[in-house]
Amino acid sequence: MKRLTILKMVGIFLGCWIAMPAVAQDLDSLYAQDMLHNGTEAPDFMVDSTSNTRLADLRGRYVVLHFWASWCPDCRKDMPEMVKLEEMYANDSITFIHISYDTDREKWWNYVTESGMQGLQFCEMKKMKESVTAQAFGVKWIPSMYVLNTEGKVLLATVQIEKLRERLRHLDYSRVKIPRSRRACEPTFPGGDNAMMVYLARHIRYPRTASNYGLEGQTVVKFLVGTDGTISDVRVTQNRITVEDRKPFQRLAGDEKMRTREKVLELFAEEAIRVVSGMPKWKPGVRNGIPMKVEYELPINFRIDYGGNVTG
């Protein structure tokens, strides 16, 4: 009994539950007593302030709430399994929200990145005892987890990831009803892909040096499409010459060929960045019913049609 008492004291100090011998009671009976009961409507809170999205806005799909902290040993122990469950189940029908009680923003975000957590991330930058979410959801120990049904009511409240795994296996997806406007989608150019090809053909100026020597190429550009559809962080990730066998280029000497090739690649990259940076606002991508900043990759083919135009 003395050993059990010491273990419980250590658990209180750490703010996490500590695994106890098999003869001990069910962990939920020890650590989940103050959590909301099944059938209780989950308290609403702001999930994403950028898009002004609240928990209630996610009605129509299932929601997993995961309360944790990077400093919690048991949270770290369970994290690989949590990430695995998220990879298996997270889709348009189930949203994972990770609610952290870290107070160091850098340490919190570094752990989020390193662990591979992909869901929505929420942190008040407050200790658990001072947190509004911990009080609202009766969270006294971490990790703690909830599963909410499509009406925003509690299906499961637990501190055991094994119970979360089992509950996720038996969800009734026929109950999921998501408004079209909140379904997952990739960012799109206004008017779609065909409109984007027309935009590129009209706005790209084929580099004169490339045209003079009959050089063609492909430049792959990556950029971010923001939650409001704006384009940012435009950069070239691949850049290559695809056609260089035409006579004007072949007549050049070896060193001059190399310098001309390098110059043309530089011009292709500059032109691709210029045109993409000037694009009109896109329709933003949506994840978990929330507009999200999404990285997009676009290959631009520089081809001569001998009318002096570029084709995509």
Backbone torsions as a table, in degrees:
resi	resn	phi	psi	omega
1	MET	NA	-35.0	179.4
2	LYS	-63.1	-38.7	179.6
3	ARG	-64.7	-40.2	179.0
4	LEU	-63.4	-40.6	179.9
5	THR	-62.7	-41.6	179.5
6	ILE	-64.3	-42.3	179.8
7	LEU	-62.5	-41.7	179.6
8	LYS	-65.4	-37.2	178.1
9	MET	-65.3	-40.3	177.4
10	VAL	-63.6	-39.4	178.2
11	GLY	-61.3	-39.9	178.7
12	ILE	-65.8	-40.5	-179.1
13	PHE	-63.2	-41.6	-177.0
14	LEU	-79.2	-20.6	-177.3
15	GLY	78.1	16.9	-179.3
16	CYS	-130.9	158.3	172.5
17	TRP	-81.9	146.2	-179.3
18	ILE	-109.2	133.0	179.8
19	ALA	-59.1	131.9	-177.1
20	MET	-117.1	166.6	-178.1
21	PRO	-56.4	157.2	-176.3
22	ALA	-61.5	-23.9	-177.7
23	VAL	-76.3	-13.1	-179.1
24	ALA	-70.5	169.0	-179.7
25	GLN	-67.7	165.2	172.6
26	ASP	-54.5	134.0	-174.3
27	LEU	-60.0	-32.8	179.0
28	ASP	-64.5	-32.4	178.9
29	SER	-70.4	-19.9	179.1
30	LEU	-93.2	-38.6	-167.7
31	TYR	-120.9	-7.5	-177.5
32	ALA	-114.3	16.1	-175.3
33	GLN	-62.6	-31.8	-176.3
34	ASP	-93.5	-0.3	179.3
35	MET	-74.1	159.9	-177.2
36	LEU	-64.2	143.1	-179.1
37	HIS	-80.1	157.5	176.9
38	ASN	-55.5	137.4	-179.8
39	GLY	92.0	-10.6	178.4
40	THR	-75.9	137.0	176.5
41	GLU	-73.4	129.0	-176.8
42	ALA	-68.5	136.7	176.0
43	PRO	-59.8	142.6	-179.3
44	ASP	-83.6	147.6	173.0
45	PHE	-157.1	163.3	-178.1
46	MET	-75.7	111.5	-178.5
47	VAL	-80.7	-40.4	-176.6
48	ASP	-143.7	107.9	-175.5
49	SER	-73.2	-26.9	-179.3
50	THR	-61.9	-43.9	-179.7
51	SER	-98.8	4.5	179.8
52	ASN	57.7	41.9	-177.9
53	THR	-101.5	131.5	178.4
54	ARG	-109.4	164.8	178.7
55	LEU	-56.5	-39.0	-179.1
56	ALA	-62.4	-24.4	179.2
57	ASP	-70.5	-13.5	-179.0
58	LEU	-92.5	7.1	176.6
59	ARG	-58.3	145.8	-177.3
60	GLY	106.4	-15.9	176.9
61	ARG	-131.2	164.2	175.0
62	TYR	-79.1	152.1	-179.9
63	VAL	-133.5	133.2	171.9
64	VAL	-106.3	123.1	175.0
65	LEU	-104.5	122.9	-177.0
66	HIS	-120.0	111.2	-179.9
67	PHE	-96.1	126.5	-171.1
68	TRP	-158.7	-178.1	171.8
69	ALA	-159.7	148.3	-177.9
70	SER	-68.8	-22.0	-179.2
71	TRP	-85.5	-4.8	-175.4
72	CYS	-88.2	116.7	-178.0
73	PRO	-58.3	-41.6	-177.5
74	ASP	-73.1	-29.6	173.5
75	CYS	-63.3	-43.5	179.0
76	ARG	-65.0	-38.1	179.5
77	LYS	-63.2	-40.5	-178.0
78	ASP	-82.7	-14.6	-170.6
79	MET	-59.9	-42.7	177.6
80	PRO	-56.3	-39.4	178.3
81	GLU	-69.7	-37.4	177.7
82	MET	-63.2	-44.8	178.2
83	VAL	-61.9	-39.8	178.7
84	LYS	-63.5	-43.8	179.0
85	LEU	-63.4	-39.3	179.0
86	GLU	-64.0	-41.8	178.2
87	GLU	-63.9	-34.9	-178.2
88	MET	-75.8	-39.6	-167.5
89	TYR	-113.2	-24.4	-175.1
90	ALA	-64.7	122.7	177.2
91	ASN	-160.6	-161.5	-179.2
92	ASP	-66.7	-17.6	-176.4
93	SER	-93.2	-22.4	-178.4
94	ILE	-132.3	125.7	177.2
95	THR	-109.5	129.1	175.3
96	PHE	-99.1	129.3	176.5
97	ILE	-122.5	119.2	-178.5
98	HIS	-99.9	115.2	-174.7
99	ILE	-107.9	110.1	-172.4
100	SER	-99.0	149.0	173.9
101	TYR	-112.5	34.9	171.8
102	ASP	-76.9	154.4	175.4
103	THR	-119.8	-2.9	176.3
104	ASP	-111.0	108.0	-173.7
105	ARG	-59.7	-41.8	-177.2
106	GLU	-65.0	-45.9	179.8
107	LYS	-64.2	-40.9	178.7
108	TRP	-59.2	-53.7	-174.2
109	TRP	-70.4	-33.2	176.1
110	ASN	-61.6	-41.5	-179.8
111	TYR	-69.9	-38.9	176.2
112	VAL	-56.3	-46.1	-178.4
113	THR	-67.6	-45.8	-176.7
114	GLU	-67.6	-34.1	-176.0
115	SER	-80.2	-17.8	179.5
116	GLY	85.4	18.9	178.5
117	MET	-65.7	130.3	-173.0
118	GLN	-113.4	-9.8	-175.4
119	GLY	-78.9	-166.6	176.2
120	LEU	-74.0	138.0	-177.7
121	GLN	-111.5	130.7	-179.0
122	PHE	-134.4	132.8	178.7
123	CYS	-151.5	127.0	178.1
124	GLU	-85.2	-7.4	-174.2
125	MET	58.2	41.5	177.8
126	LYS	-132.2	153.7	173.4
127	LYS	-64.3	154.4	-175.2
128	MET	-55.6	-43.1	-177.5
129	LYS	-66.9	-20.8	-179.3
130	GLU	-99.4	-2.4	-172.9
131	SER	-82.1	138.5	176.9
132	VAL	-66.0	-41.5	-177.5
133	THR	-67.3	-38.7	179.1
134	ALA	-62.7	-41.3	178.3
135	GLN	-67.3	-42.9	-177.0
136	ALA	-66.3	-35.7	-176.3
137	PHE	-101.7	6.3	176.8
138	GLY	65.1	34.6	-178.1
139	VAL	-87.5	114.5	178.2
140	LYS	-113.1	-17.8	-179.6
141	TRP	-134.8	149.6	175.1
142	ILE	-130.8	147.8	3.2
143	PRO	-74.8	144.9	170.9
144	SER	-127.4	149.3	-174.6
145	MET	-140.2	142.7	172.5
146	TYR	-123.8	149.5	163.4
147	VAL	-117.6	124.6	178.2
148	LEU	-105.3	141.6	178.8
149	ASN	-80.6	-176.7	-174.5
150	THR	-69.2	-10.4	176.4
151	GLU	-100.3	4.9	179.0
152	GLY	80.4	20.3	179.5
153	LYS	-107.1	154.7	-174.3
154	VAL	-70.6	124.7	171.2
155	LEU	-98.5	-33.1	-177.4
156	LEU	-151.1	137.5	171.3
157	ALA	-131.7	120.2	-172.7
158	THR	-155.1	161.0	170.6
159	VAL	-110.3	5.9	-175.7
160	GLN	-112.0	118.2	-177.2
161	ILE	-67.2	-23.2	176.6
162	GLU	-63.3	-38.6	178.5
163	LYS	-70.0	-35.6	176.3
164	LEU	-62.6	-46.3	-179.5
165	ARG	-57.6	-45.0	-178.5
166	GLU	-66.5	-37.6	-178.2
167	ARG	-69.3	-38.2	179.8
168	LEU	-64.7	-28.5	179.6
169	ARG	-66.9	-22.3	-171.5
170	HIS	-118.4	26.8	177.0
171	LEU	-74.9	146.6	179.7
172	ASP	-96.4	98.1	-175.0
173	TYR	-72.0	-13.2	177.5
174	SER	-67.0	-15.8	179.9
175	ARG	-85.1	-9.6	-177.6
176	VAL	-75.2	124.4	177.7
177	LYS	-137.2	107.0	-175.1
178	ILE	-113.1	126.3	176.6
179	PRO	-57.0	143.1	-177.9
180	ARG	-53.6	-37.0	-176.4
181	SER	-68.0	-15.7	-176.9
182	ARG	-114.0	13.0	176.9
183	ARG	-79.8	153.3	-179.7
184	ALA	-63.2	138.4	176.8
185	CYS	-157.1	154.5	176.3
186	GLU	-82.5	155.8	175.9
187	PRO	-63.5	145.1	-178.8
188	THR	-135.0	144.7	174.1
189	PHE	-67.6	142.5	-179.6
190	PRO	-58.5	119.5	-177.7
191	GLY	98.0	-9.1	176.7
192	GLY	93.8	-173.8	-174.8
193	ASP	-63.2	-39.7	-179.3
194	ASN	-63.0	-40.9	178.0
195	ALA	-64.6	-34.4	178.9
196	MET	-67.7	-40.2	178.0
197	MET	-62.7	-38.7	177.5
198	VAL	-64.9	-42.0	178.6
199	TYR	-59.4	-47.0	-179.0
200	LEU	-62.6	-44.5	-178.7
201	ALA	-62.2	-33.9	-177.4
202	ARG	-82.1	-26.3	-171.1
203	HIS	-106.9	-23.9	-179.7
204	ILE	-76.9	131.0	175.0
205	ARG	-100.4	116.3	-177.1
206	TYR	-65.5	125.2	-179.0
207	PRO	-56.0	131.5	-175.9
208	ARG	-59.8	-40.9	-178.7
209	THR	-61.4	-42.8	179.1
210	ALA	-64.0	-40.9	179.7
211	SER	-65.7	-42.5	-178.6
212	ASN	-60.1	-35.6	-176.4
213	TYR	-102.3	4.5	177.3
214	GLY	70.2	27.2	-178.7
215	LEU	-88.8	136.3	176.2
216	GLU	-123.6	160.7	-178.0
217	GLY	-163.3	179.0	175.1
218	GLN	-132.8	129.9	177.8
219	THR	-119.6	123.5	179.0
220	VAL	-99.1	123.6	-177.3
221	VAL	-113.9	135.4	171.5
222	LYS	-112.1	145.4	179.0
223	PHE	-157.4	164.3	178.5
224	LEU	-100.6	133.8	171.6
225	VAL	-102.6	113.1	-175.2
226	GLY	-72.3	174.5	-179.3
227	THR	-65.9	-18.4	175.9
228	ASP	-102.8	7.3	177.5
229	GLY	88.8	-1.0	-179.2
230	THR	-75.1	150.8	-179.2
231	ILE	-96.5	135.6	178.3
232	SER	-150.6	170.3	176.0
233	ASP	52.1	49.4	-179.6
234	VAL	-78.9	128.6	-178.6
235	ARG	-151.1	154.6	178.6
236	VAL	-93.3	129.2	179.3
237	THR	-107.6	-25.8	176.2
238	GLN	-143.0	144.6	-177.8
239	ASN	-155.8	118.0	-175.6
240	ARG	-148.7	154.2	172.9
241	ILE	-85.9	130.2	-179.5
242	THR	-106.1	-25.0	178.8
243	VAL	-133.3	122.0	178.9
244	GLU	-146.5	24.9	-176.1
245	ASP	-101.7	10.2	-179.5
246	ARG	-81.9	153.1	-169.4
247	LYS	-56.7	-44.0	-178.2
248	PRO	-55.5	-38.0	-179.9
249	PHE	-77.7	-39.1	-177.1
250	GLN	-66.3	-23.0	179.7
251	ARG	-73.2	-16.4	-178.2
252	LEU	-71.5	151.1	175.7
253	ALA	-72.5	167.0	-174.9
254	GLY	-54.1	-53.7	-178.6
255	ASP	-64.7	-38.8	-179.1
256	GLU	-68.8	-34.4	175.1
257	LYS	-59.5	-47.2	-177.8
258	MET	-62.1	-45.2	-179.6
259	ARG	-64.7	-39.2	-179.9
260	THR	-67.1	-42.1	178.5
261	ARG	-59.8	-46.9	-179.2
262	GLU	-63.7	-39.7	179.1
263	LYS	-64.6	-42.6	-179.3
264	VAL	-65.2	-41.1	177.2
265	LEU	-61.0	-41.0	177.2
266	GLU	-62.0	-41.8	179.9
267	LEU	-68.9	-39.5	175.8
268	PHE	-58.4	-46.4	-178.5
269	ALA	-63.1	-45.4	-179.5
270	GLU	-61.8	-42.4	-177.7
271	GLU	-69.4	-40.1	178.7
272	ALA	-62.7	-43.5	179.5
273	ILE	-65.1	-42.3	-179.6
274	ARG	-59.6	-47.2	-175.0
275	VAL	-71.7	-41.7	179.2
276	VAL	-66.0	-40.5	179.7
277	SER	-62.5	-27.3	-178.8
278	GLY	-91.8	6.4	-179.2
279	MET	-63.5	150.6	173.5
280	PRO	-68.5	168.4	179.7
281	LYS	-60.6	137.7	176.3
282	TRP	-88.6	168.8	166.6
283	LYS	-80.1	120.8	-173.3
284	PRO	-66.9	157.7	174.4
285	GLY	-74.9	154.3	-179.0
286	VAL	-125.3	130.1	173.8
287	ARG	-130.0	135.7	177.7
288	ASN	55.2	30.0	178.8
289	GLY	79.6	6.8	-175.0
290	ILE	-124.0	132.6	174.0
291	PRO	-58.7	130.9	-175.3
292	MET	-127.3	152.8	171.5
293	LYS	-74.4	122.6	-174.1
294	VAL	-125.7	136.9	174.9
295	GLU	-83.4	133.2	-176.5
296	TYR	-124.7	141.1	178.9
297	GLU	-114.8	130.4	-176.4
298	LEU	-132.3	116.0	173.5
299	PRO	-83.4	131.5	177.5
300	ILE	-115.9	119.5	-179.0
301	ASN	-96.6	122.9	175.5
302	PHE	-93.9	106.1	-179.3
303	ARG	-128.6	139.9	-179.2
304	ILE	-91.4	125.2	173.9
305	ASP	-104.4	9.9	-179.9
306	TYR	59.5	19.8	162.5
307	GLY	-110.9	3.7	177.0
308	GLY	85.6	14.3	-175.5
309	ASN	-103.4	163.7	174.8
310	VAL	-103.7	145.6	174.3
311	THR	-120.4	144.0	-177.1
312	GLY	-92.4	NA	NA
